[in-house]
Amino acid sequence: MTQKDLKTVAVIGGGLIGASWAALFARAGGYLVRAWDPSEAARESFADRADKAAKQLVQLGYRAEGSVTVVETLAGAVHGVDWVQENAPESVELKTKLYREIEPAAPQGAVIASSTSSLRWSDLSQGLAHPKRFILAHPFNPPHLMPLVELYGQDDEVLARAEIFYRGLDRETVRLKREVAGHLANRLASALWREAVSLVEEGVADVADIDRALVNGPGLRWSIIGAHMAYHLGGGAGGIEHYLQHLGPSQERRWKTLGNPQLTPELCAKLVAGIAEEAAGRSIDDLEKERDAKLMATLRLRTKQ
């Protein structure tokens, strides 16, 4: 792809998600990325953080020759772009304020996509002159390694365009039929963590053992097949129908015993202490490097299938 063929993407918000997106847009898509954040410190460190993610993508075989440029103004970031990926903190007030600045400065044909992890389209789209071009496009962290992008919007043509755009970056897109707080993946993750926290609260097991049980049990299986398909296979030759008929009641009994913990100071202290023990002196940076290395190894295996 030549420089002439490249198109431009704006990344608004220069935190973890923004830097990860920027690397993916440049290295997997070959896009010219213009990034902006209101924080001068975030702008100054953005290029280095995006480059760190880009190097991981190169190791995975992505070598498109896009670029990442940090600009000083929001208007400068979105001027003339084809796509806007917004990654501001989870605040309706903050995000809608940004959209009031983005909308008149960006081309009318540009899609405005929010990386929001839990907010609703109907709340974020209020006040937009052209709400149909606004969508939710929630990635799983870190976006340059995790393939999932959850989509929701009100215009089928814009959503179809979004599917083409993100799939062109080797992302796996899913569409929500209706909006719901937390979308799909975060609701599933929250449900699981609620029970993991409840097990700590009830003294059933330590934090580290609960994590080990997940990673070496259902977590490993879920990296290959989803929850519904796992129970379909759990039903043997009769599949999910057999499972529901014969083991459905046992599921209902377990559901009734699941916890609903409150994050009291005492419980929070248990969780903090448990994570400290599990981390065993490893820093956040060390843990992220270990996580990313294992994610990359898993992605390499998936591409060989």
KEDRENTOR-26984 format. One record per residue: residue in three letters; x, y, z of N, C-alpha, C, O in turn. Coordinates in steps of 0.05 Angstrom, whole numbers, padded with zeros to 5 digits, always signed. Layout:
# residues N
ALAXYZXYZXYZXYZ/...
This chain:
# residues 305
MET+00017-00024+00000+00000+00000+00000+00018+00025+00000+00036+00027+00017/THR+00012+00043-00019+00028+00067-00020+00017+00089-00003-00006+00087+00007/GLN+00033+00109+00002+00025+00132+00018+00000+00145+00007-00018+00154+00022/LYS-00003+00145-00020-00026+00157-00033-00051+00142-00027-00073+00154-00025/ASP-00049+00116-00022-00073+00099-00017-00082+00101+00012-00105+00094+00018/LEU-00065+00110+00030-00072+00110+00058-00094+00129+00065-00097+00151+00053/LYS-00111+00121+00083-00132+00139+00093-00126+00146+00122-00108+00134+00135/THR-00141+00165+00133-00134+00177+00158-00155+00170+00180-00179+00171+00175/VAL-00145+00163+00203-00162+00157+00226-00154+00175+00249-00130+00179+00254/ALA-00173+00186+00263-00168+00202+00287-00172+00185+00312-00192+00171+00314/VAL-00153+00186+00330-00155+00173+00356-00157+00195+00377-00139+00210+00381/ILE-00180+00196+00390-00186+00217+00410-00185+00204+00437-00202+00187+00444/GLY-00166+00212+00453-00161+00200+00479-00136+00183+00478-00135+00163+00464/GLY-00116+00192+00494-00090+00179+00491-00082+00161+00514-00058+00159+00520/GLY-00101+00147+00526-00095+00128+00547-00087+00101+00536-00078+00099+00513/LEU-00090+00080+00552-00083+00053+00544-00097+00044+00518-00085+00034+00500/ILE-00123+00049+00518-00139+00040+00495-00132+00056+00470-00129+00044+00448/GLY-00129+00082+00472-00123+00099+00449-00096+00092+00437-00094+00090+00412/ALA-00076+00087+00453-00049+00080+00443-00050+00053+00429-00037+00049+00409/SER-00065+00034+00440-00068+00008+00429-00082+00009+00402-00073-00004+00382/TRP-00104+00024+00401-00118+00027+00375-00100+00040+00354-00099+00030+00331/ALA-00086+00060+00362-00068+00074+00343-00048+00055+00330-00044+00056+00306/ALA-00036+00038+00346-00017+00019+00336-00031+00000+00316-00020-00006+00295/LEU-00054-00009+00323-00069-00028+00306-00076-00014+00279-00073-00026+00258/PHE-00087+00010+00281-00095+00024+00256-00070+00028+00238-00073+00025+00213/ALA-00048+00034+00249-00024+00039+00233-00011+00014+00222-00005+00012+00198/ARG-00008-00006+00239+00007-00030+00232-00010-00052+00218+00000-00066+00200/ALA-00035-00054+00226-00052-00074+00214-00068-00063+00190-00074-00077+00171/GLY-00075-00037+00192-00091-00025+00171-00076-00007+00152-00087-00001+00131/GLY-00052+00002+00160-00038+00020+00143-00049+00048+00142-00045+00063+00123/TYR-00063+00055+00163-00076+00082+00164-00057+00103+00174-00038+00097+00190/LEU-00062+00128+00166-00049+00151+00178-00065+00158+00202-00088+00166+00199/VAL-00053+00157+00225-00067+00162+00250-00059+00189+00261-00035+00195+00264/ARG-00079+00205+00268-00074+00230+00282-00087+00227+00309-00111+00222+00312/ALA-00071+00230+00330-00080+00225+00358-00080+00252+00373-00062+00269+00370/TRP-00099+00254+00391-00101+00278+00409-00112+00270+00436-00128+00252+00439/ASP-00101+00283+00456-00110+00281+00484-00108+00308+00497-00090+00323+00491/PRO-00127+00315+00514-00126+00342+00527-00102+00345+00545-00094+00367+00552/SER-00090+00322+00554-00068+00323+00573-00041+00325+00557-00036+00309+00540/GLU-00026+00345+00563+00000+00348+00550+00018+00325+00556+00033+00315+00539/ALA+00017+00315+00581+00034+00292+00588+00026+00267+00572+00043+00252+00563/ALA+00000+00263+00568-00009+00240+00552+00000+00243+00523+00007+00223+00511/ARG-00001+00267+00513+00008+00272+00485+00037+00266+00482+00046+00255+00463/GLU+00053+00275+00502+00082+00271+00501+00090+00242+00502+00110+00234+00489/SER+00075+00226+00516+00083+00197+00519+00069+00179+00499+00075+00155+00498/PHE+00050+00190+00484+00033+00174+00467+00048+00158+00446+00044+00134+00443/ALA+00066+00171+00432+00080+00158+00410+00096+00134+00420+00097+00113+00407/ASP+00109+00137+00443+00125+00115+00454+00107+00091+00462+00114+00068+00457/ARG+00084+00098+00473+00066+00077+00482+00053+00062+00457+00050+00038+00458/ALA+00047+00078+00437+00036+00066+00412+00058+00049+00399+00052+00028+00387/ASP+00082+00058+00399+00104+00043+00387+00109+00017+00400+00116-00003+00387/LYS+00106+00016+00427+00109-00009+00442+00089-00030+00432+00096-00053+00428/ALA+00064-00021+00428+00043-00039+00418+00049-00047+00389+00044-00070+00381/ALA+00058-00027+00373+00064-00033+00345+00086-00054+00342+00084-00071+00324/LYS+00105-00054+00360+00127-00074+00358+00115-00102+00363+00125-00122+00351/GLN+00096-00104+00380+00083-00130+00385+00068-00139+00360+00068-00163+00353/LEU+00055-00120+00347+00041-00127+00322+00060-00136+00300+00054-00154+00285/VAL+00083-00123+00298+00103-00132+00279+00112-00161+00284+00115-00176+00266/GLN+00115-00168+00310+00122-00195+00317+00100-00215+00308+00106-00238+00302/LEU+00075-00205+00307+00053-00223+00298+00049-00222+00268+00032-00236+00258/GLY+00066-00207+00254+00066-00207+00225+00052-00184+00212+00049-00183+00187/TYR+00043-00164+00228+00030-00140+00216+00052-00119+00210+00065-00110+00228/ARG+00055-00113+00185+00076-00095+00177+00067-00073+00158+00083-00063+00142/ALA+00041-00066+00159+00031-00045+00142+00046-00019+00150+00053-00015+00173/GLU+00050-00002+00131+00066+00022+00135+00049+00047+00140+00050+00066+00125/GLY+00033+00046+00161+00018+00070+00169+00035+00087+00186+00059+00082+00189/SER+00024+00107+00199+00039+00124+00216+00022+00135+00239-00003+00136+00236/VAL+00034+00144+00260+00020+00156+00283+00032+00184+00288+00056+00186+00293/THR+00015+00204+00286+00023+00231+00292+00006+00243+00314-00018+00241+00313/VAL+00019+00255+00334+00005+00267+00356+00001+00297+00349+00021+00310+00342/VAL-00023+00307+00351-00029+00335+00344-00038+00350+00369-00045+00338+00390/GLU-00037+00376+00367-00042+00393+00391-00071+00400+00396-00078+00409+00418/THR-00088+00397+00376-00116+00405+00379-00135+00383+00370-00128+00367+00353/LEU-00158+00383+00382-00179+00364+00374-00188+00368+00345-00190+00349+00330/ALA-00192+00393+00338-00200+00400+00311-00179+00390+00290-00186+00380+00269/GLY-00154+00393+00297-00132+00384+00280-00132+00354+00276-00124+00344+00255/ALA-00140+00340+00297-00140+00311+00296-00162+00300+00277-00158+00281+00263/VAL-00186+00313+00278-00208+00302+00263-00212+00314+00236-00229+00305+00220/HIS-00198+00335+00229-00201+00349+00203-00194+00330+00180-00172+00319+00179/GLY-00213+00325+00162-00208+00310+00138-00206+00280+00142-00197+00266+00124/VAL-00212+00269+00166-00208+00240+00171-00232+00224+00160-00253+00235+00154/ASP-00227+00198+00158-00248+00179+00149-00262+00166+00173-00285+00157+00171/TRP-00248+00165+00195-00258+00150+00219-00249+00164+00244-00226+00174+00245/VAL-00266+00166+00264-00259+00177+00290-00263+00155+00311-00286+00146+00314/GLN-00242+00148+00326-00245+00129+00348-00240+00144+00374-00218+00152+00380/GLU-00262+00148+00389-00261+00163+00414-00257+00144+00437-00270+00123+00439/ASN-00239+00152+00455-00231+00134+00478-00229+00150+00504-00212+00144+00521/ALA-00247+00169+00508-00247+00185+00532-00256+00169+00556-00269+00148+00553/PRO-00251+00179+00581-00261+00165+00605-00291+00161+00604-00306+00175+00590/GLU-00301+00142+00620-00329+00134+00620-00347+00154+00634-00355+00151+00657/SER-00352+00176+00620-00369+00197+00630-00386+00207+00607-00376+00217+00587/VAL-00413+00206+00610-00431+00215+00589-00426+00245+00584-00425+00254+00561/GLU-00423+00260+00606-00419+00289+00603-00394+00296+00588-00394+00313+00570/LEU-00372+00282+00595-00347+00287+00581-00348+00279+00552-00339+00294+00535/LYS-00358+00255+00546-00359+00246+00519-00377+00263+00501-00370+00270+00479/THR-00401+00270+00511-00419+00286+00495-00407+00314+00490-00412+00326+00469/LYS-00392+00324+00509-00379+00350+00505-00358+00347+00482-00356+00365+00465/LEU-00344+00325+00481-00325+00320+00459-00339+00318+00432-00330+00329+00412/TYR-00362+00305+00432-00376+00301+00407-00386+00328+00396-00387+00332+00371/ARG-00393+00346+00414-00401+00373+00405-00379+00388+00391-00383+00405+00374/GLU-00354+00381+00398-00331+00393+00385-00322+00377+00360-00313+00388+00340/ILE-00325+00350+00361-00317+00333+00339-00335+00336+00315-00326+00339+00293/GLU-00361+00337+00320-00380+00335+00298-00377+00358+00277-00376+00352+00253/PRO-00375+00383+00285-00372+00404+00265-00344+00405+00252-00341+00416+00230/ALA-00324+00393+00265-00297+00394+00255-00290+00371+00237-00272+00373+00220/ALA-00304+00348+00240-00298+00325+00223-00315+00325+00198-00337+00337+00198/PRO-00306+00312+00177-00322+00310+00152-00349+00297+00158-00351+00280+00176/GLN-00370+00305+00144-00396+00294+00149-00398+00265+00144-00415+00251+00156/GLY-00381+00254+00126-00381+00226+00120-00366+00209+00140-00366+00184+00138/ALA-00351+00221+00158-00335+00205+00177-00353+00192+00198-00371+00205+00209/VAL-00347+00167+00204-00360+00153+00226-00347+00162+00253-00323+00164+00254/ILE-00364+00166+00273-00354+00172+00300-00360+00148+00317-00383+00141+00322/ALA-00339+00134+00326-00342+00109+00341-00331+00113+00369-00309+00124+00373/SER-00347+00104+00389-00338+00106+00417-00329+00079+00427-00342+00059+00422/SER-00307+00079+00441-00296+00054+00453-00309+00049+00481-00299+00032+00496/THR-00331+00062+00487-00342+00060+00514-00347+00031+00522-00355+00014+00506/SER-00340+00025+00547-00342-00003+00556-00369-00009+00569-00376-00032+00573/SER-00385+00012+00576-00410+00007+00590-00433+00026+00584-00456+00020+00590/LEU-00427+00049+00572-00447+00070+00568-00465+00063+00544-00457+00048+00526/ARG-00489+00074+00544-00509+00069+00524-00508+00088+00501-00502+00112+00504/TRP-00514+00078+00477-00515+00095+00453-00535+00117+00456-00530+00140+00449/SER-00559+00111+00467-00580+00131+00470-00572+00154+00488-00581+00177+00483/ASP-00555+00149+00508-00545+00171+00525-00523+00187+00511-00523+00212+00513/LEU-00506+00174+00497-00483+00187+00485-00490+00202+00460-00477+00222+00452/SER-00511+00194+00446-00518+00206+00420-00535+00231+00423-00540+00245+00404/GLN-00544+00237+00448-00561+00261+00452-00546+00286+00444-00523+00290+00451/GLY-00559+00303+00428-00547+00328+00420-00531+00327+00394-00523+00348+00384/LEU-00527+00303+00383-00513+00301+00357-00532+00310+00334-00555+00303+00334/ALA-00521+00324+00316-00537+00333+00293-00542+00310+00274-00562+00309+00260/HIS-00522+00291+00272-00524+00268+00254-00519+00243+00270-00498+00230+00266/PRO-00538+00234+00287-00533+00211+00305-00530+00185+00290-00518+00166+00301/LYS-00540+00183+00265-00538+00157+00252-00509+00149+00246-00503+00125+00243/ARG-00491+00169+00244-00463+00162+00238-00447+00155+00263-00423+00149+00262/PHE-00461+00157+00286-00448+00151+00312-00453+00123+00320-00476+00114+00320/ILE-00432+00108+00328-00436+00080+00337-00419+00075+00362-00400+00090+00368/LEU-00426+00054+00376-00410+00043+00397-00392+00022+00384-00402+00004+00370/ALA-00366+00023+00389-00347+00003+00379-00328-00004+00402-00306+00007+00404/HIS-00338-00022+00419-00323-00028+00444-00303-00051+00439-00311-00073+00432/PRO-00277-00046+00443-00257-00067+00441-00253-00080+00468-00263-00070+00489/PHE-00239-00102+00468-00230-00114+00493-00201-00107+00496-00185-00108+00477/ASN-00193-00101+00520-00166-00090+00526-00145-00113+00527-00149-00133+00540/PRO-00122-00110+00512-00115-00087+00495-00124-00092+00466-00121-00114+00456/PRO-00136-00071+00453-00148-00075+00427-00129-00086+00405-00138-00099+00387/HIS-00103-00080+00407-00085-00089+00386-00080-00119+00388-00070-00131+00369/LEU-00086-00132+00411-00083-00160+00413-00109-00175+00416-00111-00198+00406/MET-00129-00164+00429-00154-00177+00432-00172-00172+00408-00177-00149+00402/PRO-00182-00193+00395-00196-00188+00369-00224-00176+00371-00234-00165+00352/LEU-00237-00178+00394-00265-00171+00396-00270-00141+00393-00257-00125+00405/VAL-00291-00135+00377-00302-00108+00376-00332-00111+00376-00344-00123+00358/GLU-00345-00099+00396-00375-00101+00399-00387-00076+00387-00379-00053+00393/LEU-00406-00079+00369-00418-00057+00354-00447-00053+00361-00463-00072+00364/TYR-00455-00027+00363-00483-00020+00365-00487+00007+00353-00471+00025+00357/GLY-00509+00010+00338-00516+00036+00327-00544+00034+00316-00558+00014+00319/GLN-00553+00055+00302-00580+00057+00293-00582+00055+00262-00605+00056+00251/ASP-00560+00053+00248-00561+00053+00219-00546+00029+00209-00522+00025+00214/ASP-00561+00012+00194-00549-00014+00185-00526-00009+00165-00507-00024+00165/GLU-00528+00012+00149-00506+00017+00130-00481+00025+00144-00459+00017+00136/VAL-00483+00041+00165-00460+00050+00180-00448+00026+00195-00423+00023+00196/LEU-00465+00009+00206-00455-00015+00220-00442-00034+00201-00421-00047+00208/ALA-00452-00037+00177-00439-00054+00157-00412-00042+00149-00393-00057+00145/ARG-00410-00016+00147-00385-00003+00142-00365-00008+00165-00341-00013+00160/ALA-00375-00007+00189-00359-00012+00212-00348-00041+00212-00325-00046+00219/GLU-00365-00060+00205-00356-00088+00204-00333-00091+00183-00314-00105+00189/ILE-00336-00079+00161-00315-00080+00140-00289-00067+00151-00267-00078+00147/PHE-00292-00044+00164-00269-00030+00174-00254-00046+00195-00229-00050+00193/TYR-00268-00056+00215-00254-00071+00237-00245-00098+00228-00224-00108+00237/ARG-00260-00111+00211-00252-00138+00201-00227-00135+00183-00211-00153+00181/GLY-00224-00111+00170-00200-00106+00155-00175-00104+00173-00153-00104+00163/LEU-00179-00101+00199-00158-00100+00218-00155-00127+00233-00142-00129+00253/ASP-00168-00148+00221-00168-00175+00233-00182-00175+00260-00175-00192+00277/ARG-00202-00158+00264-00218-00159+00288-00243-00176+00283-00252-00180+00261/GLU-00253-00187+00305-00278-00203+00304-00300-00186+00315-00301-00179+00338/THR-00320-00179+00297-00341-00161+00305-00366-00177+00313-00373-00197+00301/VAL-00381-00166+00333-00407-00176+00340-00426-00152+00341-00418-00131+00350/ARG-00451-00156+00333-00471-00135+00334-00490-00140+00357-00500-00162+00360/LEU-00496-00120+00373-00517-00121+00392-00544-00115+00379-00545-00096+00363/LYS-00565-00130+00385-00591-00125+00373-00605-00102+00388-00621-00088+00376/ARG-00598-00098+00413-00608-00075+00428-00587-00067+00448-00570-00083+00456/GLU-00588-00042+00457-00568-00032+00475-00573-00042+00503-00595-00045+00512/VAL-00550-00046+00517-00551-00054+00545-00525-00046+00558-00504-00047+00545/ALA-00527-00037+00582-00503-00027+00597-00482-00050+00598-00488-00072+00607/GLY-00458-00043+00590-00436-00063+00591-00434-00081+00566-00416-00097+00564/HIS-00454-00078+00547-00453-00093+00522-00454-00123+00528-00468-00132+00546/LEU-00439-00139+00513-00439-00168+00518-00416-00177+00535-00420-00188+00557/ALA-00392-00173+00526-00369-00185+00539-00364-00175+00568-00358-00191+00586/ASN-00368-00149+00572-00364-00139+00600-00386-00149+00619-00381-00153+00642/ARG-00410-00154+00609-00431-00165+00626-00424-00194+00633-00427-00202+00656/LEU-00414-00209+00614-00406-00237+00619-00383-00237+00639-00382-00253+00658/ALA-00363-00219+00634-00339-00218+00652-00348-00209+00680-00337-00219+00700/SER-00366-00190+00682-00375-00180+00708-00390-00202+00723-00387-00204+00748/ALA-00406-00218+00709-00421-00239+00723-00401-00260+00734-00405-00269+00757/LEU-00381-00266+00719-00361-00285+00729-00345-00274+00752-00341-00288+00772/TRP-00337-00249+00750-00321-00237+00772-00338-00234+00797-00327-00237+00819/ARG-00363-00228+00794-00381-00226+00818-00380-00252+00834-00377-00252+00858/GLU-00381-00275+00820-00380-00300+00834-00352-00306+00845-00350-00317+00867/ALA-00331-00298+00830-00304-00301+00840-00300-00285+00866-00287-00295+00885/VAL-00311-00261+00867-00309-00244+00891-00325-00256+00913-00317-00256+00936/SER-00348-00267+00907-00365-00280+00927-00351-00304+00940-00353-00308+00964/LEU-00337-00319+00924-00322-00342+00934-00300-00333+00953-00294-00347+00973/VAL-00287-00310+00948-00268-00299+00967-00282-00291+00992-00273-00297+01014/GLU-00304-00277+00989-00319-00267+01012-00328-00289+01031-00327-00287+01055/GLU-00336-00312+01018-00346-00334+01034-00324-00353+01044-00329-00372+01058/GLY-00299-00346+01037-00277-00362+01047-00274-00389+01034-00263-00408+01045/VAL-00285-00392+01009-00284-00418+00996-00256-00424+00986-00248-00448+00987/ALA-00242-00404+00976-00215-00408+00966-00201-00382+00965-00213-00361+00967/ASP-00174-00382+00962-00158-00358+00960-00161-00346+00932-00169-00360+00913/VAL-00154-00321+00929-00155-00307+00903-00139-00322+00882-00149-00326+00860/ALA-00115-00330+00889-00097-00343+00869-00109-00370+00860-00107-00376+00836/ASP-00120-00385+00878-00132-00411+00871-00157-00407+00854-00161-00423+00836/ILE-00172-00387+00859-00196-00382+00842-00187-00375+00814-00198-00385+00795/ASP-00166-00358+00812-00156-00351+00785-00144-00376+00771-00148-00379+00747/ARG-00130-00393+00786-00119-00417+00774-00141-00435+00764-00139-00448+00743/ALA-00162-00438+00780-00185-00455+00771-00197-00445+00745-00204-00461+00728/LEU-00199-00419+00743-00211-00408+00719-00193-00411+00695-00202-00420+00674/VAL-00167-00404+00698-00148-00405+00675-00145-00434+00665-00143-00438+00641/ASN-00143-00453+00683-00138-00480+00676-00163-00497+00672-00161-00521+00665/GLY-00186-00485+00676-00211-00499+00672-00227-00486+00651-00220-00488+00627/PRO-00249-00473+00658-00267-00462+00638-00254-00441+00620-00261-00438+00597/GLY-00235-00425+00632-00222-00404+00616-00208-00415+00591-00209-00404+00570/LEU-00194-00438+00595-00180-00451+00573-00200-00460+00551-00196-00456+00527/ARG-00222-00472+00561-00242-00481+00542-00256-00458+00528-00262-00460+00504/TRP-00262-00437+00543-00276-00414+00531-00259-00399+00510-00269-00384+00494/SER-00232-00403+00510-00216-00391+00490-00219-00404+00463-00209-00394+00443/ILE-00233-00427+00463-00238-00442+00438-00267-00442+00430-00274-00439+00407/ILE-00284-00447+00450-00313-00447+00445-00327-00431+00467-00317-00428+00489/GLY-00351-00420+00461-00366-00404+00479-00381-00420+00500-00381-00445+00499/ALA-00394-00407+00518-00408-00420+00540-00431-00438+00530-00434-00460+00539/HIS-00447-00428+00511-00469-00444+00500-00459-00469+00486-00469-00491+00491/MET-00438-00466+00470-00427-00489+00455-00414-00509+00474-00415-00533+00469/ALA-00402-00498+00495-00389-00516+00515-00410-00535+00527-00405-00559+00531/TYR-00434-00525+00534-00454-00541+00546-00468-00559+00525-00478-00581+00531/HIS-00468-00550+00499-00477-00568+00478-00460-00593+00477-00470-00615+00475/LEU-00434-00589+00478-00416-00612+00478-00417-00627+00504-00413-00652+00504/GLY-00424-00613+00525-00427-00626+00551-00450-00645+00552-00452-00662+00570/GLY-00469-00643+00533-00492-00660+00532-00487-00686+00517-00505-00703+00513/GLY-00461-00690+00508-00455-00715+00494-00469-00716+00467-00473-00696+00454/ALA-00476-00741+00459-00488-00745+00432-00514-00730+00430-00522-00722+00408/GLY-00528-00725+00452-00554-00712+00451-00551-00681+00451-00571-00668+00448/GLY-00527-00671+00455-00522-00642+00453-00537-00626+00475-00543-00636+00496/ILE-00542-00601+00468-00554-00582+00488-00582-00591+00496-00590-00586+00519/GLU-00597-00603+00478-00624-00612+00486-00623-00633+00508-00638-00632+00528/HIS-00604-00652+00505-00601-00673+00526-00591-00660+00552-00600-00666+00574/TYR-00572-00641+00549-00561-00628+00573-00583-00614+00589-00585-00616+00613/LEU-00599-00598+00574-00620-00583+00588-00641-00601+00602-00650-00595+00623/GLN-00647-00624+00589-00667-00642+00600-00656-00656+00625-00671-00660+00644/HIS-00631-00664+00624-00620-00681+00645-00603-00666+00666-00603-00673+00689/LEU-00590-00644+00658-00572-00630+00676-00581-00601+00680-00569-00587+00696/GLY-00602-00593+00666-00612-00566+00670-00620-00560+00699-00613-00539+00709/PRO-00634-00579+00712-00641-00574+00740-00617-00570+00759-00618-00554+00777/SER-00595-00584+00753-00571-00580+00770-00559-00552+00765-00548-00540+00784/GLN-00562-00541+00740-00553-00514+00735-00570-00494+00751-00560-00476+00764/GLU-00596-00499+00751-00614-00481+00766-00608-00481+00796-00609-00460+00809/ARG-00601-00505+00806-00594-00506+00835-00569-00490+00840-00567-00476+00861/ARG-00549-00491+00822-00524-00475+00826-00530-00446+00823-00520-00429+00839/TRP-00547-00438+00803-00554-00410+00800-00565-00398+00826-00560-00375+00833/LYS-00581-00414+00839-00594-00404+00864-00574-00399+00886-00580-00384+00905/THR-00551-00412+00885-00531-00409+00906-00510-00388+00899-00492-00383+00916/LEU-00511-00377+00875-00490-00357+00868-00492-00332+00885-00514-00324+00893/GLY-00469-00320+00891-00468-00298+00910-00474-00271+00897-00474-00268+00873/ASN-00478-00252+00914-00482-00224+00906-00467-00206+00925-00480-00192+00942/PRO-00441-00207+00924-00424-00193+00945-00426-00163+00943-00432-00152+00922/GLN-00421-00150+00966-00418-00121+00967-00389-00115+00972-00376-00127+00989/LEU-00379-00095+00958-00350-00089+00960-00345-00071+00985-00339-00047+00983/THR-00347-00084+01008-00342-00071+01033-00312-00066+01037-00296-00079+01023/PRO-00304-00048+01055-00275-00045+01059-00261-00070+01066-00238-00075+01059/GLU-00274-00087+01082-00262-00113+01090-00258-00131+01066-00237-00144+01063/LEU-00278-00133+01049-00275-00150+01025-00255-00139+01006-00239-00154+00995/CYS-00254-00113+01002-00234-00101+00985-00206-00107+00995-00188-00112+00979/ALA-00203-00106+01021-00176-00111+01033-00168-00140+01027-00145-00146+01022/LYS-00187-00159+01028-00181-00187+01022-00172-00190+00993-00154-00204+00986/LEU-00186-00175+00975-00180-00177+00946-00152-00166+00941-00136-00177+00926/VAL-00146-00143+00953-00120-00130+00949-00098-00148+00960-00077-00151+00946/ALA-00102-00160+00983-00082-00177+00995-00078-00202+00978-00056-00212+00974/GLY-00101-00213+00967-00099-00237+00951-00084-00232+00925-00069-00249+00916/ILE-00089-00209+00913-00075-00202+00888-00045-00198+00893-00028-00206+00877/ALA-00039-00185+00915-00010-00182+00922+00004-00208+00925+00027-00211+00917/GLU-00010-00227+00937+00002-00254+00940+00005-00268+00913+00026-00280+00908/GLU-00016-00265+00896-00014-00278+00870+00007-00265+00852+00021-00279+00837/ALA+00010-00239+00854+00029-00225+00837+00058-00231+00846+00076-00230+00830/ALA+00061-00238+00871+00088-00247+00881+00110-00228+00874+00132-00236+00865/GLY+00105-00202+00879+00126-00182+00874+00129-00172+00846+00144-00153+00841/ARG+00114-00183+00827+00115-00174+00799+00100-00147+00797+00078-00144+00808/SER+00112-00128+00783+00100-00102+00779+00078-00104+00758+00075-00124+00745/ILE+00062-00082+00756+00042-00081+00735+00054-00084+00708+00044-00098+00691/ASP+00077-00071+00703+00091-00074+00678+00099-00103+00673+00097-00113+00650/ASP+00109-00116+00693+00117-00144+00690+00093-00162+00683+00095-00179+00666/LEU+00071-00157+00697+00047-00173+00693+00035-00168+00665+00026-00186+00652/GLU+00036-00143+00656+00027-00137+00629+00044-00151+00608+00033-00161+00588/LYS+00070-00150+00612+00088-00164+00593+00082-00194+00591+00082-00206+00570/GLU+00078-00206+00615+00072-00234+00616+00045-00240+00602+00043-00259+00587/ARG+00025-00223+00608-00001-00226+00595+00001-00224+00565-00009-00241+00551/ASP+00015-00203+00556+00016-00198+00527+00031-00221+00513+00024-00229+00491/ALA+00053-00231+00525+00068-00253+00513+00051-00277+00509+00052-00291+00489/LYS+00034-00283+00530+00017-00307+00528-00006-00302+00508-00014-00321+00495/LEU-00016-00278+00507-00037-00271+00487-00026-00275+00459-00039-00286+00441/MET-00001-00265+00455+00011-00267+00428+00016-00296+00421+00012-00304+00398/ALA+00024-00312+00440+00028-00341+00434+00002-00354+00427+00001-00371+00410/THR-00019-00347+00442-00046-00358+00436-00056-00349+00409-00067-00366+00394/LEU-00051-00324+00401-00060-00315+00375-00045-00329+00353-00057-00335+00332/ARG-00019-00335+00357-00004-00350+00337-00016-00378+00333-00018-00387+00310/LEU-00024-00391+00354-00036-00417+00352-00062-00416+00338-00069-00433+00321/ARG-00078-00395+00343-00104-00392+00330-00102-00389+00300-00118-00399+00285/THR-00081-00375+00291-00077-00370+00262-00068-00395+00248-00070-00397+00224/LYS-00058-00415+00263-00049-00440+00251-00072-00460+00247-00068-00480+00233/GLN-00095-00455+00259-00117-00474+00257-00128-00476+00228-00146-00491+00223/
